[in-house]
Amino acid sequence: MIMPRGSDQLLLPVNPMFIGLSLLLALALEMLPIGRHAASPDLLALVLVFWIVHQPQRVGVGLGFVFGLLIDVHEGAVLGQHALAYTLLAFFAVSIHRRLLWFPVMSQALQILPLFAAAHGVSLATRLIVGGMFPGWSVMLAPVFEAMLWPVVGWLLLAPQRRAPDPDENRPL
């Protein structure tokens, strides 16, 4: 993985089990029956985009489609509403992942904001086309909250890769 400029630490390879566990945990958090507000961030989309940006060879558009279908079935939404949104989100995340990793985390959050806004827009448009109700203008806050959570998710999901594999005083890296 290409490290951003100014980063002084190399990352260990990511464990594929950790990627799967983090995606399943985000799916479980999305499925919790805690009441869904229109402005609440989509944690599954956030974790999915994070892994697509950092590990595009392991997590891709197909996985976005599958998780979108699972969310559609869980929420009782139009079949394909979230699948379409997650697929487009995954496609655009893959298309910018190389450029995105060169920037600091806060700049990454600003650049990922339009992707989240477009995904929510596609999901909302699909809902409205089939006769669903408009959830209110607070739905515009969800992409902003997701972009604000980008540094936190990045810090949490990269933490297992930051530990030293074998501390040695004679080795500078």
C-alpha positions as a Markdown table, in Angstrom:
| # | Residue | x | y | z |
|---|---|---|---|---|
| 1 | Met | 0.0 | 0.0 | 0.0 |
| 2 | Ile | 1.2 | 3.5 | -0.8 |
| 3 | Met | 1.7 | 5.6 | 2.3 |
| 4 | Pro | 0.7 | 9.2 | 2.4 |
| 5 | Arg | 3.4 | 11.8 | 2.4 |
| 6 | Gly | 4.7 | 12.7 | 5.8 |
| 7 | Ser | 3.8 | 9.3 | 7.2 |
| 8 | Asp | 6.7 | 7.9 | 9.1 |
| 9 | Gln | 5.4 | 4.4 | 9.8 |
| 10 | Leu | 5.0 | 1.5 | 7.4 |
| 11 | Leu | 1.9 | -0.7 | 7.8 |
| 12 | Leu | 1.9 | -4.4 | 8.2 |
| 13 | Pro | -0.2 | -6.4 | 5.7 |
| 14 | Val | -3.9 | -6.5 | 6.6 |
| 15 | Asn | -5.4 | -9.8 | 7.7 |
| 16 | Pro | -8.3 | -10.8 | 5.4 |
| 17 | Met | -10.1 | -12.1 | 8.5 |
| 18 | Phe | -10.0 | -8.6 | 10.0 |
| 19 | Ile | -11.5 | -7.1 | 6.8 |
| 20 | Gly | -14.3 | -9.6 | 6.9 |
| 21 | Leu | -14.9 | -9.2 | 10.6 |
| 22 | Ser | -15.0 | -5.4 | 10.3 |
| 23 | Leu | -17.5 | -5.5 | 7.4 |
| 24 | Leu | -19.7 | -8.0 | 9.3 |
| 25 | Leu | -19.6 | -5.9 | 12.4 |
| 26 | Ala | -20.6 | -2.8 | 10.4 |
| 27 | Leu | -23.5 | -4.9 | 8.9 |
| 28 | Ala | -24.6 | -5.9 | 12.4 |
| 29 | Leu | -24.5 | -2.3 | 13.6 |
| 30 | Glu | -26.6 | -1.3 | 10.6 |
| 31 | Met | -29.1 | -4.0 | 11.5 |
| 32 | Leu | -29.5 | -3.0 | 15.1 |
| 33 | Pro | -33.1 | -2.1 | 15.9 |
| 34 | Ile | -32.3 | 1.2 | 17.6 |
| 35 | Gly | -34.4 | 3.4 | 15.3 |
| 36 | Arg | -33.1 | 4.9 | 12.2 |
| 37 | His | -33.0 | 8.7 | 11.7 |
| 38 | Ala | -32.6 | 10.1 | 8.3 |
| 39 | Ala | -29.4 | 11.9 | 9.3 |
| 40 | Ser | -27.7 | 8.9 | 10.8 |
| 41 | Pro | -24.5 | 7.8 | 9.0 |
| 42 | Asp | -24.4 | 4.6 | 7.1 |
| 43 | Leu | -21.6 | 2.8 | 8.9 |
| 44 | Leu | -21.6 | -0.1 | 6.5 |
| 45 | Ala | -21.0 | 2.2 | 3.5 |
| 46 | Leu | -18.3 | 3.9 | 5.4 |
| 47 | Val | -16.4 | 0.7 | 6.3 |
| 48 | Leu | -17.0 | -0.6 | 2.8 |
| 49 | Val | -15.5 | 2.5 | 1.2 |
| 50 | Phe | -12.6 | 2.4 | 3.6 |
| 51 | Trp | -11.6 | -1.1 | 2.7 |
| 52 | Ile | -12.2 | -0.5 | -1.0 |
| 53 | Val | -9.8 | 2.5 | -0.9 |
| 54 | His | -7.2 | 0.7 | 1.2 |
| 55 | Gln | -7.5 | -2.9 | -0.2 |
| 56 | Pro | -9.1 | -2.7 | -3.7 |
| 57 | Gln | -7.8 | -6.2 | -4.6 |
| 58 | Arg | -9.7 | -7.8 | -1.7 |
| 59 | Val | -12.9 | -5.7 | -1.4 |
| 60 | Gly | -14.7 | -4.5 | -4.5 |
| 61 | Val | -17.9 | -3.7 | -6.4 |
| 62 | Gly | -19.3 | -7.2 | -6.1 |
| 63 | Leu | -19.1 | -7.1 | -2.3 |
| 64 | Gly | -20.8 | -3.7 | -2.3 |
| 65 | Phe | -23.6 | -5.2 | -4.3 |
| 66 | Val | -24.0 | -8.1 | -1.9 |
| 67 | Phe | -24.0 | -5.9 | 1.2 |
| 68 | Gly | -26.5 | -3.6 | -0.5 |
| 69 | Leu | -28.9 | -6.5 | -1.2 |
| 70 | Leu | -28.6 | -7.6 | 2.5 |
| 71 | Ile | -29.5 | -4.1 | 3.7 |
| 72 | Asp | -32.4 | -4.0 | 1.2 |
| 73 | Val | -33.8 | -7.3 | 2.5 |
| 74 | His | -33.3 | -6.2 | 6.1 |
| 75 | Glu | -34.9 | -2.8 | 5.8 |
| 76 | Gly | -37.7 | -4.0 | 3.5 |
| 77 | Ala | -36.7 | -1.4 | 1.0 |
| 78 | Val | -37.1 | -1.7 | -2.8 |
| 79 | Leu | -34.9 | -4.6 | -3.8 |
| 80 | Gly | -31.9 | -3.0 | -5.4 |
| 81 | Gln | -32.1 | 0.4 | -3.8 |
| 82 | His | -29.1 | 0.1 | -1.5 |
| 83 | Ala | -27.5 | -2.4 | -3.9 |
| 84 | Leu | -27.4 | 0.2 | -6.6 |
| 85 | Ala | -26.1 | 2.9 | -4.2 |
| 86 | Tyr | -23.4 | 0.7 | -2.7 |
| 87 | Thr | -22.3 | -0.6 | -6.2 |
| 88 | Leu | -21.9 | 3.0 | -7.5 |
| 89 | Leu | -20.2 | 4.0 | -4.3 |
| 90 | Ala | -17.8 | 1.1 | -4.6 |
| 91 | Phe | -17.1 | 1.8 | -8.3 |
| 92 | Phe | -16.2 | 5.5 | -7.7 |
| 93 | Ala | -14.2 | 4.6 | -4.6 |
| 94 | Val | -12.1 | 2.1 | -6.7 |
| 95 | Ser | -11.7 | 4.8 | -9.4 |
| 96 | Ile | -10.2 | 7.3 | -7.0 |
| 97 | His | -8.3 | 5.1 | -4.5 |
| 98 | Arg | -4.8 | 5.7 | -5.8 |
| 99 | Arg | -5.2 | 9.4 | -5.8 |
| 100 | Leu | -6.9 | 9.5 | -2.5 |
| 101 | Leu | -4.1 | 7.8 | -0.6 |
| 102 | Trp | -1.7 | 10.6 | -1.3 |
| 103 | Phe | -3.6 | 13.1 | 0.7 |
| 104 | Pro | -3.8 | 13.5 | 4.5 |
| 105 | Val | -6.8 | 12.1 | 6.2 |
| 106 | Met | -8.8 | 15.3 | 6.5 |
| 107 | Ser | -8.4 | 16.0 | 2.8 |
| 108 | Gln | -9.5 | 12.4 | 2.1 |
| 109 | Ala | -12.7 | 13.1 | 4.1 |
| 110 | Leu | -13.4 | 16.2 | 2.0 |
| 111 | Gln | -12.8 | 14.2 | -1.2 |
| 112 | Ile | -14.9 | 11.3 | -0.1 |
| 113 | Leu | -17.9 | 13.5 | 0.8 |
| 114 | Pro | -19.3 | 13.8 | -2.8 |
| 115 | Leu | -19.2 | 10.0 | -3.0 |
| 116 | Phe | -21.3 | 9.6 | 0.0 |
| 117 | Ala | -23.6 | 12.4 | -1.1 |
| 118 | Ala | -24.1 | 10.7 | -4.5 |
| 119 | Ala | -24.8 | 7.3 | -2.9 |
| 120 | His | -27.5 | 8.8 | -0.6 |
| 121 | Gly | -28.9 | 10.7 | -3.6 |
| 122 | Val | -29.2 | 7.5 | -5.7 |
| 123 | Ser | -30.9 | 5.7 | -2.8 |
| 124 | Leu | -33.3 | 8.6 | -2.2 |
| 125 | Ala | -34.1 | 8.9 | -5.9 |
| 126 | Thr | -34.8 | 5.2 | -6.1 |
| 127 | Arg | -37.1 | 5.4 | -3.1 |
| 128 | Leu | -39.0 | 8.4 | -4.5 |
| 129 | Ile | -39.3 | 6.9 | -8.0 |
| 130 | Val | -41.2 | 3.9 | -6.6 |
| 131 | Gly | -43.5 | 6.1 | -4.6 |
| 132 | Gly | -41.8 | 6.3 | -1.2 |
| 133 | Met | -42.0 | 9.2 | 1.1 |
| 134 | Phe | -39.4 | 12.0 | 1.3 |
| 135 | Pro | -37.6 | 11.5 | 4.7 |
| 136 | Gly | -36.9 | 15.2 | 5.1 |
| 137 | Trp | -34.1 | 17.6 | 4.5 |
| 138 | Ser | -32.1 | 16.1 | 7.4 |
| 139 | Val | -31.1 | 13.3 | 5.0 |
| 140 | Met | -28.5 | 15.7 | 3.6 |
| 141 | Leu | -26.6 | 15.6 | 6.9 |
| 142 | Ala | -25.8 | 11.8 | 6.6 |
| 143 | Pro | -23.0 | 12.2 | 4.1 |
| 144 | Val | -21.5 | 15.0 | 6.2 |
| 145 | Phe | -21.5 | 12.8 | 9.3 |
| 146 | Glu | -20.0 | 10.0 | 7.3 |
| 147 | Ala | -17.2 | 12.3 | 6.0 |
| 148 | Met | -16.6 | 13.4 | 9.6 |
| 149 | Leu | -16.3 | 9.8 | 10.8 |
| 150 | Trp | -13.7 | 9.0 | 8.0 |
| 151 | Pro | -10.7 | 9.8 | 10.2 |
| 152 | Val | -12.1 | 7.9 | 13.2 |
| 153 | Val | -12.8 | 4.8 | 11.0 |
| 154 | Gly | -9.4 | 5.1 | 9.4 |
| 155 | Trp | -7.6 | 5.3 | 12.8 |
| 156 | Leu | -9.6 | 2.3 | 14.1 |
| 157 | Leu | -9.3 | 0.0 | 11.1 |
| 158 | Leu | -5.6 | 0.7 | 10.5 |
| 159 | Ala | -4.6 | 0.3 | 14.2 |
| 160 | Pro | -3.9 | -3.5 | 14.0 |
| 161 | Gln | -1.5 | -2.8 | 11.1 |
| 162 | Arg | 0.5 | -0.2 | 12.9 |
| 163 | Arg | 2.1 | -2.4 | 15.6 |
| 164 | Ala | 5.7 | -3.3 | 15.1 |
| 165 | Pro | 6.2 | -6.8 | 13.8 |
| 166 | Asp | 9.5 | -7.4 | 15.6 |
| 167 | Pro | 10.9 | -4.6 | 17.7 |
| 168 | Asp | 14.6 | -4.3 | 17.1 |
| 169 | Glu | 16.9 | -1.4 | 18.1 |
| 170 | Asn | 19.2 | -2.1 | 15.1 |
| 171 | Arg | 16.5 | -1.9 | 12.5 |
| 172 | Pro | 15.3 | 1.7 | 11.7 |
| 173 | Leu | 11.9 | 0.6 | 10.1 |
